[in-house]
Amino acid sequence: MADACQETLLQVLRYFRSGKRLENPERLPAFVHTVCQRVSLEMIRSNARYCQLPQTEYDPPDRGTGPQGERVTRERKELVREVLAGLQEKDRDLLRRVMVEEVDRRELSKRFGVSEDYLRVLLARVLKRFRAEEKRA
């Protein structure tokens, strides 16, 4: 919530600092509300994209499926290890930090030296490579 408020304030300030003006100053609350809605929607979209897990061709077995379920789980873990081993170290590092350690986007963007927007692009590309390797395996 605080991130959305801060981003809204920054966007409104950037708008006015760029020399733009509102035709009807009494509409300022509506303008700020609209900016806040867009910021909130973008944050929701980016979090949904950011946290997407790789899709698999089959669902993981239920915990109560017995020995067969355990075997499938072991096979699945081995497949994921093989796929990860086929990725570049930087890609493995990004996936580990996102999927396992759940590191904050800001921290990750600093770690990888990219903007948060480009971090989403990098993650999407890594997930695409992961899925492609998974299909080959």
BAMARKOL-467085 format. One record per residue: x, y, z of N, C-alpha, C in turn. Coordinates in steps of 0.2 Angstrom, whole numbers, plus 5000, padded with zeros to 4 digits. Each point is the difference from the previous one (the first is absolute). Layout:
<pts>
PT   n.east   n.north   n.up   ca.east   ca.north   ca.up   c.east   c.north   c.up
PT        X         Y      Z         X          Y       Z        X         Y      Z
...
</pts>
This chain:
<pts>
PT   n.east   n.north   n.up   ca.east   ca.north   ca.up   c.east   c.north   c.up
PT     5004      4994   5000      4996       5006    5000     5004      5006   5000
PT     5005      5000   5004      5005       5006    5001     5004      5001   4993
PT     5001      4995   4997      5004       5000    4993     4995      5004   4995
PT     4994      4998   5000      4995       5003    4995     4999      5007   5002
PT     5000      5002   5006      4999       5007    5002     5006      5004   4998
PT     5006      4997   5001      5006       5004    4998     5001      5000   4993
PT     4999      4995   4996      5000       5000    4993     4995      5005   4997
PT     4994      5000   5003      4995       5005    4997     5003      5007   5001
PT     5002      5002   5006      5003       5006    5002     5005      5002   4995
PT     5005      4995   4998      5005       5002    4996     4998      5001   4993
PT     4995      4996   4997      4997       5001    4994     4997      5007   4999
PT     4996      5002   5005      4997       5006    5000     5005      5006   5000
PT     5005      5000   5004      5005       5005    5001     5004      5000   4993
PT     5001      4995   4997      5004       5000    4993     4995      5003   4995
PT     4994      4999   5000      4995       5003    4996     5000      5007   5000
PT     5000      5003   5006      5000       5007    5001     5007      5003   4999
PT     5005      4997   5002      5007       5002    4999     5002      5000   4992
PT     4996      4996   4996      5002       5001    4993     4997      5006   4997
PT     4996      5004   5004      4997       5006    4997     4993      4999   4998
PT     4997      4994   5000      4993       4999    4999     4996      5003   5005
PT     4994      5002   4998      4995       5003    5005     4993      4996   4999
PT     4996      5001   5005      4993       4997    4999     4996      5006   4998
PT     4996      4999   4995      4995       5005    4997     4995      5002   5006
PT     4998      4996   5004      4996       5001    5005     5003      4998   5007
PT     5003      5005   5003      5004       4998    5007     4995      4997   5005
PT     4994      5001   5000      4995       4997    5005     5000      4993   4998
PT     5002      4997   4995      5000       4993    4998     5006      4996   5003
PT     5005      5004   5004      5006       4997    5002     4998      4993   5004
PT     4995      5000   5005      4999       4994    5003     4998      4994   4995
PT     4997      5001   4995      4998       4995    4995     5006      4998   4996
PT     5004      5005   4999      5007       4998    4996     5004      4996   5004
PT     5001      5001   5007      5004       4996    5004     4997      4993   5001
PT     4993      5000   5000      4997       4994    5001     5001      4995   4994
PT     5000      5003   4994      5001       4996    4994     5007      4998   5000
PT     5005      5004   5001      5007       4998    5000     5001      4994   5005
PT     4997      5001   5006      5000       4994    5005     4997      4994   4998
PT     4995      5000   4996      4997       4994    4998     5005      4997   4995
PT     5003      5004   4995      5004       4997    4995     5006      4997   5004
PT     5003      5003   5005      5006       4998    5003     4998      4993   5004
PT     4994      5000   5003      4998       4994    5004     4999      4994   4995
PT     4997      5001   4994      4999       4995    4995     5007      4997   4997
PT     5004      5005   4999      5007       4998    4998     5004      4996   5005
PT     4999      5002   5006      5003       4996    5005     4997      4993   5001
PT     4994      4999   4999      4996       4994    5001     5003      4996   4994
PT     5000      5003   4994      5002       4996    4994     5007      4998   5000
PT     5004      5004   5002      5008       4999    5001     5001      4994   5005
PT     4996      5000   5006      5001       4995    5005     4998      4993   4997
PT     4994      5001   4996      4998       4993    4998     5005      4997   4995
PT     5002      5005   4995      5005       4997    4995     5007      4998   5004
PT     5002      5004   5005      5006       4999    5003     5000      4993   5004
PT     4994      4998   5003      5000       4994    5004     4997      4994   4996
PT     4999      5000   4994      4998       4995    4996     5005      4994   5000
PT     4998      4994   5002      5004       4994    5000     5000      4997   4994
PT     5005      4996   4998      5001       4997    4994     4994      4995   4999
PT     4997      5000   4994      4994       4995    4999     5003      4993   4998
PT     4997      4995   5002      5002       4993    4999     4995      4997   4996
PT     5002      4994   4997      4995       4996    4996     4995      4996   5004
PT     5002      4999   5006      4996       4996    5004     5000      5003   5007
PT     4994      4999   5004      5000       5003    5007     5004      4996   5004
PT     5002      5003   5006      5004       4996    5005     4995      4995   5003
PT     5002      4994   5002      4996       4995    5003     4997      5003   5007
PT     4995      4997   5002      4997       5002    5007     5005      4997   5005
PT     5000      5002   5006      5005       4998    5005     4997      4993   5002
PT     4994      4998   5000      4998       4994    5002     5000      4994   4994
PT     5004      5001   4995      4999       4995    4995     5005      4994   5001
PT     5004      5000   5005      5004       4994    5002     5006      5000   4996
PT     5003      4993   4999      5007       5000    4997     5000      5003   4993
PT     4995      4999   4996      5000       5003    4994     5001      5007   5000
PT     4996      5003   5004      5000       5008    5001     5007      5002   5002
PT     5003      4996   5005      5007       5002    5002     5005      4999   4994
PT     4999      4995   4996      5005       4998    4994     4999      5006   4995
PT     4994      5002   4999      4999       5006    4995     5003      5006   5003
PT     4999      5001   5006      5003       5006    5004     5008      5000   4999
PT     5003      4994   5001      5007       5000    4999     5002      5001   4993
PT     4996      4997   4995      5002       5001    4993     4999      5008   4998
PT     4995      5003   5003      4999       5007    4999     5005      5004   5002
PT     5003      4999   5006      5005       5003    5003     5007      4999   4996
PT     5001      4994   4998      5006       4999    4996     4999      5004   4993
PT     4994      5000   4997      4999       5004    4994     5002      5007   5001
PT     4997      5003   5005      5002       5007    5002     5007      5001   5001
PT     5003      4996   5003      5008       5000    5001     5003      5000   4993
PT     4998      4995   4996      5003       5000    4993     4999      5006   4996
PT     4994      5003   5000      4998       5006    4997     5004      5006   5002
PT     5001      5000   5007      5004       5006    5003     5007      4999   4998
PT     5003      4994   5000      5007       4999    4998     5001      5002   4993
PT     4995      5000   4996      5001       5002    4993     5000      5007   4999
PT     4997      5004   5005      5000       5008    4999     5007      5003   5002
PT     5001      5006   4998      5006       5004    5002     4999      5001   5007
PT     5006      5001   5003      5000       5002    5007     4996      5006   5002
PT     5000      5005   4996      4997       5006    5002     4992      4999   5000
PT     4998      4995   4995      4993       4999    5000     4998      4995   5006
PT     5004      4996   5002      4999       4996    5006     4999      5004   5006
PT     5005      5005   5000      5000       5004    5006     4994      5004   5001
PT     4998      5003   4994      4993       5004    5000     4994      4996   5002
PT     5000      4994   4997      4994       4995    5002     5000      4999   5007
PT     5006      4998   5003      5001       4998    5007     4998      5006   5004
PT     5002      5006   4999      4999       5006    5004     4992      5002   5000
PT     4997      4999   4994      4993       5001    4999     4995      4995   5003
PT     5002      4993   4998      4995       4995    5002     5001      4997   5007
PT     5007      5000   5002      5001       4996    5006     5001      5006   5006
PT     5004      5004   4999      5002       5005    5005     4995      5006   5000
PT     4996      5001   4995      4994       5005    4999     5003      5007   5002
PT     5006      5002   4997      5003       5006    5001     4996      5005   4997
PT     5000      5006   5003      4996       5006    4998     5003      5002   4993
PT     4995      5003   4996      5002       5002    4993     5005      5005   5000
PT     4999      5005   5004      5005       5006    5001     5007      4997   5001
PT     5001      4996   5005      5006       4997    5001     5003      4996   4994
PT     4996      4996   4997      5002       4996    4994     5002      5005   4995
PT     4996      5005   4998      5002       5005    4995     5007      5003   5001
PT     5001      5002   5007      5007       5002    5001     5005      4995   4999
PT     4999      4994   5003      5005       4994    4999     5002      4999   4993
PT     4995      5000   4995      5001       4999    4993     5002      5006   4996
PT     4999      5006   5003      5002       5006    4997     4995      5002   4995
PT     4994      4999   5001      4995       5001    4995     4994      5004   5003
PT     4996      5003   4996      4994       5003    5003     4995      4995   5002
PT     4995      5001   5004      4995       4995    5002     4996      4998   4994
PT     4998      5005   4996      4997       4998    4994     5004      4995   4995
PT     5006      5001   5000      5004       4995    4996     5001      4994   5003
PT     5000      5000   5007      5001       4994    5004     4994      4995   4998
PT     4994      5003   4999      4994       4996    4998     5001      4997   4993
PT     5004      5003   4996      5001       4998    4993     5005      4994   5001
PT     5005      5001   5004      5005       4995    5001     4997      4994   5003
PT     4996      5000   5005      4997       4995    5003     4995      4996   4995
PT     4997      5004   4996      4996       4996    4995     5004      4996   4995
PT     5006      5003   4998      5004       4997    4995     5003      4993   5004
PT     5002      5001   5006      5003       4994    5003     4994      4995   5001
PT     4994      5001   5002      4995       4996    5000     4998      4996   4993
PT     5001      5004   4995      4999       4997    4993     5005      4995   4999
PT     5006      5002   5001      5006       4995    4999     4999      4994   5005
PT     4998      5001   5006      4998       4994    5004     4995      4996   4997
PT     4995      5002   4998      4994       4996    4997     5003      4997   4994
PT     5004      5003   4996      5002       4997    4994     5005      4994   5002
PT     5004      5001   5004      5005       4995    5003     4996      4994   5003
PT     4994      5002   5003      4996       4995    5004     4997      4995   4994
PT     4998      5003   4995      4996       4996    4995     5005      4996   4996
PT     5007      5002   5000      5005       4996    4996     5002      4994   5005
PT     4999      5001   5006      5003       4995    5005     4995      4994   5001
</pts>
